[in-house]
C-alpha cells in the first residue's frame, strides 16, 4: 500500500480532468502528477534523504495538496504544522520531529524566521503567491528547474506522516501514521462517505488536521476534484460552493452554525452540495435541524474518530438522522463502526462491557497509528493488546450505535479542536502570580465547550482575568487559552490530595444528560 497509488490511478483514469482549483487557478491530474515528480526531484537535490522529515506550515492550497504526494514520491515523511499554534509550540514540533526542511506560504514566511532562529532547519521552501523571501527556495523555481524523478514511495507500514496533537502530560505528541493507515482510511472514506470521481470537494478544514488531510487523500484515490479554500469564513465558503459547483464538503459544527446563521446565506446558490460530513465535535440537535431546513439539498453524515486512528472509526448516515423506522434517538449517537474497524466499549482492564453499560471506546484495525514519535511509553499506554484506547467514554446499544457520554482523558473540545487541560494548566502555572490552577471545559452554545480556568493566586498578588489570558496567549495557541477565569481561595482536594475536577465541573453541567457538549 502506497500513497502515490492514488496519484498514478488518477493520472491514468482522470488525466485531463480537473484535479485542483485554487482561486482562479485550475490544474488537471496530469499536470499535478508532473509537478509532484519534479518537486520530489528538487527535494532530493536539496540533500534530503529517504525518511527525512519535511515540515509544512501553510494554509490550504493546491500547492500544499501536491506536497502530500511529492513527499511520499520522494520517500520522505510529511510533518504538517498547526497554523493556529503559537511559535513555541511549533518550535517544539520542529525539534521533536528533527525536520530537515520547512515549507511555508505567505502567511507564515515571517514566522519562519522566528521558528528557524530557535530551531535551525537546513532548507526553507516558499510555496506562496508573493515574492519569495531571501534565504528561501521558490517552489515554482524548484519545479521548473527539475526533471521528473522516479517514484520512490515507501509502502505498507513505513512511516508516511507525523501529525502533532495536544498531550495529556502538557507536551504535544507526534502521531505516526503509515502508508497502510492512509490507504485503508481512504478506501473507508470512499465506501462510507460516498466519494467518487465526480466528487468536487471543498477543503476548508486545515490540512494540518486529519479532518483536512484524510479527505485530501481519499478524494485523490477516488479521482475527484479538490477546491482548496485557504481557511474557513462563511462568505468565502458560499462563494466557492456557488462558483465551483461544490458537491461535497466537511464542516465542523461551529462552521455549520456560522453558515446557517449568516445573513447572506440565501444570497448564494448552495444547492450543488449533495453530502456534508461533520465531526470533530458533536452537532447540537437544534443546529442540525436548522441546517436541514436551510440547506434541503444537503445530506449530513457524521464521522467520529481521532488522529490516532486516521480519523474514521464510526459513521452515522443521513437516514439515521430522522425519527421513524430507525428510531428517534439514533441521531444523538456517533454512529456505528466504519468498514473494517472493530469497535468495542471496555472497562479499565480492557474487558468488553455489556450493551448499554458506559465504558471507554476502544478501536482496532488497519487505520490504527504506528505509535507516538519518540514516545514509547505513551504508545504502550494508548495501544494495549492491539486495541487503541480513545479516552472517550461511551456506551453501545443493541444495534451497535455508539453514544458518547464523557471523556476518560482530561480533554476539552472547543470549536472542534482538541484541547488538553494539562497544556493550558502548564501555561497558566508559568505566571509568577499563580499558585494553583485547574482547567476544565464548560458548556458553550457557540463552541460546544470553552476553556475555563480556576486559579488560586499567591498571597498579595493582584491579577486580572484579562492579564492572565494575555499571558497564556504568549505561550500557547489562542484557541487553547482560557475564555474565562475564576479566582478562588483554594481548590477542592481529594483524600489523596488530587484536585477534584468533577466538583469544579458539576455546577456548569447541572441538568444535562452527559458531561460533554
C-alpha positions as CSV (number, residue, x, y, z in Angstrom):
1,X,0.0,0.0,0.0
2,X,1.5,3.3,-1.2
3,X,0.1,6.8,-1.1
4,X,1.3,7.5,-4.6
5,X,-1.1,4.8,-5.9
6,X,-3.8,7.4,-5.7
7,X,-1.9,9.7,-8.0
8,X,-0.9,7.0,-10.5
9,X,-4.5,5.9,-10.8
10,X,-5.9,9.4,-11.2
11,X,-3.4,10.3,-13.9
12,X,-4.2,7.0,-15.7
13,X,-8.0,7.3,-15.5
14,X,-8.7,11.0,-15.0
15,X,-5.6,12.7,-16.5
16,X,-7.4,15.5,-18.3
17,X,-10.0,16.1,-15.6
18,X,-9.7,18.9,-13.0
19,X,-7.6,17.8,-10.0
20,X,-7.2,21.1,-8.1
21,X,-8.9,24.5,-8.0
22,X,-7.4,27.3,-6.0
23,X,-8.9,30.8,-6.7
24,X,-8.9,31.2,-10.5
25,X,-6.1,28.5,-11.0
26,X,-7.0,25.0,-12.2
27,X,-4.7,22.0,-12.8
28,X,-5.6,18.6,-14.2
29,X,-4.3,15.3,-12.8
30,X,-1.6,15.0,-15.5
31,X,-0.3,18.4,-14.5
32,X,-0.4,17.6,-10.8
33,X,1.5,14.4,-11.5
34,X,4.2,16.1,-13.4
35,X,4.6,18.8,-10.7
36,X,4.8,16.1,-8.0
37,X,7.5,14.2,-9.7
38,X,9.5,17.4,-10.3
39,X,9.1,18.5,-6.7
40,X,10.3,15.1,-5.5
41,X,13.5,15.5,-7.6
42,X,14.0,19.0,-6.2
43,X,13.7,17.8,-2.6
44,X,16.4,15.1,-3.4
45,X,18.6,17.8,-4.9
46,X,18.3,19.8,-1.7
47,X,20.0,16.9,0.0
48,X,17.0,15.3,1.6
49,X,17.4,11.5,2.2
50,X,14.8,8.8,2.4
51,X,12.9,9.0,5.7
52,X,13.9,12.7,6.4
53,X,11.1,14.8,7.7
54,X,9.6,17.8,5.8
55,X,7.5,20.2,7.9
56,X,4.8,22.4,6.3
57,X,3.3,25.5,7.9
58,X,0.8,26.9,5.5
59,X,-2.9,27.5,4.8
60,X,-4.8,25.1,2.4
61,X,-3.8,25.5,-1.3
62,X,-3.3,23.5,-4.4
63,X,0.5,23.6,-3.8
64,X,0.1,22.2,-0.3
65,X,-2.1,19.4,-1.6
66,X,0.7,18.5,-4.0
67,X,3.1,18.2,-1.1
68,X,1.0,15.3,0.3
69,X,2.2,13.3,-2.7
70,X,5.6,14.8,-3.6
71,X,7.0,14.0,-0.1
72,X,5.7,10.4,-0.5
73,X,7.1,10.2,-4.1
74,X,10.5,11.2,-2.7
75,X,10.3,8.7,0.2
76,X,10.2,11.4,2.8
77,X,8.0,11.9,5.8
78,X,5.4,14.8,5.9
79,X,5.0,16.8,9.2
80,X,2.1,19.3,8.9
81,X,2.4,22.1,11.5
82,X,-0.7,23.6,13.2
83,X,-1.4,27.0,11.7
84,X,-3.2,28.0,14.9
85,X,-0.3,27.1,17.3
86,X,2.0,29.7,18.9
87,X,5.6,29.9,17.9
88,X,6.9,27.9,20.9
89,X,4.5,25.1,20.1
90,X,5.7,24.8,16.5
91,X,9.3,25.1,17.6
92,X,8.7,22.1,19.8
93,X,7.3,20.1,16.8
94,X,10.2,21.1,14.6
95,X,12.7,20.0,17.2
96,X,10.9,16.8,18.1
97,X,10.5,15.7,14.5
98,X,14.0,16.6,13.5
99,X,12.7,18.2,10.4
100,X,15.3,18.9,7.7
101,X,13.1,21.1,5.6
102,X,10.4,23.7,6.4
103,X,7.8,24.7,3.8
104,X,5.8,27.9,4.4
105,X,3.4,30.1,2.4
106,X,3.0,33.9,2.5
107,X,1.1,33.9,5.8
108,X,3.9,32.2,7.7
109,X,7.0,33.4,5.9
110,X,7.7,35.9,8.7
111,X,7.0,33.3,11.4
112,X,9.5,31.0,9.7
113,X,12.3,33.5,10.7
114,X,11.3,33.1,14.4
115,X,11.0,29.3,14.1
116,X,14.3,28.7,12.4
117,X,16.1,31.1,14.8
118,X,15.0,28.9,17.7
119,X,15.4,25.6,15.7
120,X,17.7,25.9,12.6
121,X,16.4,23.9,9.6
122,X,18.7,23.3,6.6
123,X,16.1,24.0,3.9
124,X,13.4,26.6,3.7
125,X,10.9,26.4,0.8
126,X,8.3,29.1,-0.1
127,X,5.0,28.0,-1.7
128,X,3.2,31.3,-1.5
129,X,2.0,33.6,-4.3
130,X,4.1,36.7,-3.3
131,X,7.8,37.1,-4.0
132,X,10.0,34.5,-2.3
133,X,11.7,35.9,0.8
134,X,15.5,36.0,0.9
135,X,17.1,32.7,2.1
136,X,14.2,30.6,0.8
137,X,13.8,28.4,-2.2
138,X,11.0,29.3,-4.5
139,X,8.6,26.4,-5.0
140,X,7.9,27.2,-8.7
141,X,11.6,27.6,-9.5
142,X,12.4,24.2,-8.0
143,X,9.7,22.6,-10.2
144,X,10.7,24.5,-13.3
145,X,14.4,23.6,-13.0
146,X,14.0,19.9,-12.1
147,X,13.4,16.8,-14.2
148,X,10.7,14.4,-13.0
149,X,12.0,11.8,-10.6
150,X,11.1,8.2,-10.5
151,X,8.6,7.2,-7.8
152,X,10.5,6.1,-4.7
153,X,7.5,5.9,-2.4
154,X,7.7,3.8,0.7
155,X,4.9,1.3,1.4
156,X,2.7,-0.5,3.9
157,X,3.8,0.1,7.5
158,X,6.6,2.5,6.6
159,X,6.1,6.0,8.2
160,X,4.3,8.5,5.9
161,X,3.5,11.4,8.2
162,X,3.7,12.8,11.7
163,X,0.6,14.7,12.9
164,X,1.0,16.6,16.2
165,X,-1.8,16.6,18.8
166,X,-2.1,18.0,22.3
167,X,-0.9,15.9,25.1
168,X,-2.4,14.9,28.5
169,X,1.1,15.5,30.0
170,X,1.2,19.0,28.6
171,X,3.6,18.0,25.8
172,X,2.4,17.6,22.3
173,X,2.6,14.1,20.8
174,X,3.5,13.2,17.2
175,X,1.1,10.6,15.9
176,X,3.0,8.3,13.4
177,X,0.7,7.3,10.5
178,X,1.8,4.9,7.8
179,X,1.0,4.4,4.2
180,X,-1.2,1.5,5.1
181,X,-3.1,3.7,7.6
182,X,-3.9,6.3,4.9
183,X,-4.6,3.9,2.1
184,X,-7.1,1.9,4.2
185,X,-8.6,5.1,5.6
186,X,-9.1,6.5,2.0
187,X,-10.9,3.3,0.9
188,X,-13.0,3.6,4.0
189,X,-13.9,7.2,3.2
190,X,-14.9,6.2,-0.3
191,X,-17.1,3.4,0.9
192,X,-18.6,5.0,3.9
193,X,-18.9,8.6,2.8
194,X,-19.8,8.3,-0.9
195,X,-16.7,9.7,-2.6
196,X,-16.3,9.0,-6.3
197,X,-14.7,10.5,-9.5
198,X,-17.5,13.1,-9.8
199,X,-16.8,14.4,-6.3
200,X,-16.0,18.1,-6.2
201,X,-14.8,18.6,-2.7
202,X,-14.3,21.9,-0.9
203,X,-11.4,21.9,1.6
204,X,-11.9,24.3,4.5
205,X,-10.6,22.2,7.4
206,X,-6.9,22.8,7.7
207,X,-4.6,20.3,6.0
208,X,-2.6,20.1,9.3
209,X,-5.6,18.4,10.8
210,X,-6.8,14.9,9.8
211,X,-10.2,16.4,9.0
212,X,-8.4,18.2,6.2
213,X,-5.7,15.6,5.3
214,X,-7.8,12.5,5.2
215,X,-10.3,13.7,2.6
216,X,-7.4,15.3,0.6
217,X,-6.0,11.8,0.1
218,X,-9.4,10.0,-0.1
219,X,-10.7,12.3,-2.9
220,X,-7.4,11.8,-4.7
221,X,-7.8,8.0,-4.6
222,X,-11.4,8.4,-6.0
223,X,-10.1,10.7,-8.8
224,X,-12.3,13.6,-7.8
225,X,-11.6,17.3,-7.8
226,X,-10.2,19.5,-4.9
227,X,-11.5,23.0,-4.3
228,X,-8.9,24.5,-1.9
229,X,-10.0,27.3,0.3
230,X,-7.2,28.8,2.5
231,X,-9.3,28.9,5.7
232,X,-12.9,28.9,6.7
233,X,-15.1,32.0,6.5
234,X,-18.8,31.8,5.7
235,X,-18.9,34.1,2.7
236,X,-15.8,32.6,1.2
237,X,-17.3,29.1,1.6
238,X,-20.6,30.3,0.0
239,X,-18.7,31.8,-3.0
240,X,-16.6,28.7,-3.5
241,X,-19.7,26.4,-3.5
242,X,-21.6,28.6,-5.9
243,X,-18.7,29.3,-8.3
244,X,-17.2,25.8,-8.5
245,X,-20.4,23.8,-8.1
246,X,-19.0,22.0,-5.0
247,X,-21.0,18.9,-4.2
248,X,-19.2,17.7,-1.1
249,X,-17.6,19.3,2.0
250,X,-16.6,18.6,5.5
251,X,-17.7,21.1,8.1
252,X,-17.2,21.1,11.9
253,X,-20.4,22.0,13.8
254,X,-19.2,25.6,14.5
255,X,-18.8,26.1,10.8
256,X,-22.3,24.8,10.1
257,X,-23.7,27.1,12.8
258,X,-21.8,30.1,11.4
259,X,-23.1,29.4,7.8
260,X,-26.7,28.8,8.6
261,X,-26.9,31.9,10.8
262,X,-25.1,34.2,8.4
263,X,-27.4,36.9,7.0
264,X,-26.2,36.4,3.4
265,X,-26.8,32.6,3.2
266,X,-29.8,32.9,0.9
267,X,-28.0,35.2,-1.4
268,X,-26.0,32.3,-2.8
269,X,-26.9,29.1,-4.6
270,X,-25.7,26.3,-2.4
271,X,-27.9,23.6,-3.9
272,X,-25.0,21.8,-5.7
273,X,-23.9,20.2,-2.4
274,X,-25.1,16.7,-2.0
275,X,-23.1,15.5,1.0
276,X,-21.7,17.2,4.1
277,X,-19.7,15.3,6.6
278,X,-19.5,16.7,10.1
279,X,-17.4,15.7,13.0
280,X,-14.6,16.7,15.4
281,X,-17.2,17.6,18.0
282,X,-20.9,16.8,18.5
283,X,-23.5,18.7,16.5
284,X,-26.2,20.3,18.6
285,X,-29.6,18.9,17.6
286,X,-31.1,22.4,17.1
287,X,-28.2,23.3,14.8
288,X,-28.6,20.1,12.8
289,X,-32.4,20.6,12.3
290,X,-31.9,24.3,11.3
291,X,-29.2,23.2,8.8
292,X,-31.6,20.6,7.3
293,X,-34.2,23.3,6.8
294,X,-31.8,26.0,5.4
295,X,-30.0,23.5,3.1
296,X,-32.5,21.0,1.9
297,X,-30.3,19.5,-0.8
298,X,-27.6,18.5,1.7
299,X,-27.3,15.1,3.3
300,X,-25.4,15.2,6.5
301,X,-23.1,12.3,7.6
302,X,-21.5,12.2,11.0
303,X,-18.0,10.8,11.4
304,X,-16.3,10.0,14.7
305,X,-12.6,9.3,15.1
306,X,-9.3,10.7,16.1
307,X,-5.8,11.3,14.8
308,X,-4.6,8.1,16.3
309,X,-7.0,6.0,14.1
310,X,-6.6,8.2,10.9
311,X,-9.9,9.9,11.7
312,X,-12.7,7.5,10.9
313,X,-13.9,5.0,13.5
314,X,-17.7,5.3,13.3
315,X,-20.2,6.8,10.8
316,X,-23.8,7.9,11.1
317,X,-25.5,8.0,7.6
318,X,-28.2,10.6,6.9
319,X,-31.1,8.1,7.2
320,X,-30.4,7.7,10.9
321,X,-30.8,11.5,11.5
322,X,-34.6,11.3,11.4
323,X,-37.4,9.9,13.6
324,X,-39.1,6.9,12.1
325,X,-38.3,3.3,11.5
326,X,-34.7,3.8,12.7
327,X,-35.8,5.4,16.0
328,X,-35.8,8.9,17.2
329,X,-32.6,8.8,19.2
330,X,-30.1,7.5,16.6
331,X,-29.0,11.0,15.5
332,X,-27.8,11.5,19.1
333,X,-25.3,8.7,18.6
334,X,-21.9,8.8,16.8
335,X,-23.0,6.0,14.5
336,X,-21.6,2.5,14.1
337,X,-18.3,1.0,13.3
338,X,-16.9,2.1,9.9
339,X,-15.9,-0.6,7.4
340,X,-13.0,-2.8,8.5
341,X,-12.9,-1.2,12.0
342,X,-13.5,-3.1,15.2
343,X,-15.2,-1.0,17.9
344,X,-16.0,-2.0,21.5
345,X,-16.7,-0.5,24.9
346,X,-14.3,-1.6,27.6
347,X,-13.7,-1.3,31.3
348,X,-10.4,-0.1,32.9
349,X,-8.9,-3.6,32.4
350,X,-9.8,-3.7,28.7
351,X,-12.7,-6.2,29.1
352,X,-15.7,-5.6,26.9
353,X,-18.8,-4.4,28.7
354,X,-22.4,-5.4,28.1
355,X,-24.5,-3.2,25.8
356,X,-25.8,-0.1,27.4
357,X,-23.1,0.0,30.1
358,X,-20.8,3.0,29.8
359,X,-17.0,2.5,29.5
360,X,-14.2,3.6,27.2
361,X,-14.3,3.3,23.4
362,X,-11.5,1.0,22.0
363,X,-10.9,0.5,18.3
364,X,-8.7,-1.8,16.2
365,X,-7.9,-2.1,12.5
366,X,-5.6,-1.1,9.7
367,X,-6.1,2.6,10.4
368,X,-4.6,2.4,13.9
369,X,-1.4,4.5,14.2
370,X,2.1,3.1,14.4
371,X,2.5,4.9,17.7
372,X,3.8,8.2,19.1
373,X,7.0,9.6,17.7
374,X,9.8,9.2,20.3
375,X,7.3,8.3,23.0
376,X,7.3,4.5,23.5
377,X,5.7,4.8,27.0
378,X,2.8,6.9,25.7
379,X,2.4,4.4,22.8
380,X,2.2,1.5,25.2
381,X,-0.4,3.3,27.3
382,X,-2.6,4.0,24.3
383,X,-2.3,0.7,22.4
384,X,-2.9,-2.3,24.6
385,X,-3.2,-5.8,23.2
386,X,-3.7,-4.4,19.7
387,X,-6.6,-2.1,20.7
388,X,-6.3,1.7,20.6
389,X,-7.9,3.2,23.8
390,X,-9.5,6.5,22.7
391,X,-10.2,8.2,26.1
392,X,-13.8,8.8,25.1
393,X,-16.5,7.4,27.5
394,X,-19.5,5.9,25.8
395,X,-22.0,3.1,25.7
396,X,-23.2,0.9,22.7
397,X,-26.8,0.0,22.1
398,X,-28.1,-3.4,20.9
399,X,-27.7,-2.3,17.2
400,X,-24.0,-1.2,17.6
401,X,-24.7,2.5,17.8
402,X,-22.1,4.3,20.0
403,X,-23.3,7.1,22.3
404,X,-20.5,9.3,23.7
405,X,-21.3,10.5,27.3
406,X,-18.0,11.6,28.8
407,X,-14.2,11.7,28.3
408,X,-11.8,9.5,30.1
409,X,-8.9,11.8,29.1
410,X,-8.8,15.3,30.6
411,X,-9.7,16.9,27.3
412,X,-11.9,19.7,26.1
413,X,-13.3,20.0,22.6
414,X,-13.9,23.7,21.7
415,X,-14.8,24.6,18.1
416,X,-13.8,21.1,17.0
417,X,-10.3,21.5,18.4
418,X,-8.9,19.1,21.0
419,X,-7.5,20.9,24.0
420,X,-5.8,19.0,26.8
421,X,-6.2,20.7,30.1
422,X,-2.7,19.9,31.2
423,X,-1.3,22.0,28.3
424,X,-3.3,25.0,29.4
425,X,-2.5,24.5,33.1
426,X,1.2,24.4,32.3
427,X,0.8,27.8,30.6
428,X,-1.2,29.3,33.5
429,X,1.3,28.0,36.0
430,X,4.1,29.8,34.3
431,X,2.7,33.1,35.5
432,X,4.7,34.0,38.7
433,X,1.5,35.1,40.5
434,X,-0.3,31.7,40.2
435,X,0.0,29.2,43.0
436,X,-2.5,26.6,41.8
437,X,-4.9,26.1,38.9
438,X,-7.3,23.7,37.3
439,X,-8.6,23.9,33.8
440,X,-12.0,22.4,32.9
441,X,-14.4,22.5,29.9
442,X,-17.7,24.3,30.4
443,X,-20.8,24.3,28.1
444,X,-21.0,26.8,25.2
445,X,-23.8,27.2,22.7
446,X,-21.4,28.5,20.1
447,X,-18.3,26.4,20.6
448,X,-19.6,23.3,22.2
449,X,-17.3,23.8,25.1
450,X,-15.0,26.6,26.3
451,X,-11.9,26.6,28.4
452,X,-12.4,27.7,32.0
453,X,-9.5,28.2,34.4
454,X,-10.0,28.1,38.2
455,X,-7.0,29.8,39.8
456,X,-5.5,30.3,43.2
457,X,-3.2,33.3,43.4
458,X,-0.1,33.7,45.5
459,X,-0.5,35.8,48.6
460,X,-0.5,39.5,47.9
461,X,-0.8,39.1,44.1
462,X,-3.4,41.2,42.2
463,X,-4.1,39.7,38.8
464,X,-7.0,40.2,36.4
465,X,-8.7,37.7,34.1
466,X,-7.5,39.7,31.0
467,X,-3.9,39.8,32.2
468,X,-3.8,36.0,32.8
469,X,-5.4,35.3,29.4
470,X,-2.8,37.6,27.7
471,X,0.0,35.7,29.5
472,X,-1.3,32.4,28.1
473,X,-1.6,33.8,24.6
474,X,2.2,34.4,24.6
475,X,2.8,30.6,25.2
476,X,0.0,28.6,23.5
477,X,-2.4,28.9,20.6
478,X,-5.3,31.4,21.1
479,X,-7.9,28.7,20.9
480,X,-6.4,26.8,23.8
481,X,-6.4,29.9,26.1
482,X,-9.0,30.3,28.8
483,X,-12.1,32.2,27.8
484,X,-13.0,32.7,31.4
485,X,-11.1,32.7,34.7
486,X,-12.4,32.1,38.2
487,X,-10.3,33.1,41.2
488,X,-10.6,31.1,44.4
489,X,-9.0,30.9,47.8
490,X,-8.5,27.2,47.4
491,X,-9.3,24.2,45.1
492,X,-11.2,21.2,46.2
493,X,-8.9,18.2,47.0
494,X,-9.5,14.5,47.4
495,X,-8.2,12.5,50.3
496,X,-5.1,11.7,48.2
497,X,-4.5,15.4,47.6
498,X,-5.7,15.4,44.0
499,X,-7.7,18.3,42.6
500,X,-11.3,17.2,42.3
501,X,-12.2,18.5,38.8
502,X,-15.6,16.8,38.9
503,X,-16.5,19.1,41.8
504,X,-15.4,22.1,39.7
505,X,-17.3,20.9,36.6
506,X,-20.6,20.0,38.4
507,X,-22.2,23.4,38.7
508,X,-21.6,24.1,35.0
509,X,-23.1,20.8,33.8
510,X,-26.1,20.5,36.1
511,X,-29.3,19.5,34.3
512,X,-27.5,17.9,31.3
513,X,-27.7,14.2,30.4
514,X,-24.0,14.0,29.6
515,X,-20.7,15.6,30.7
516,X,-19.6,16.7,27.2
517,X,-21.2,19.1,24.8
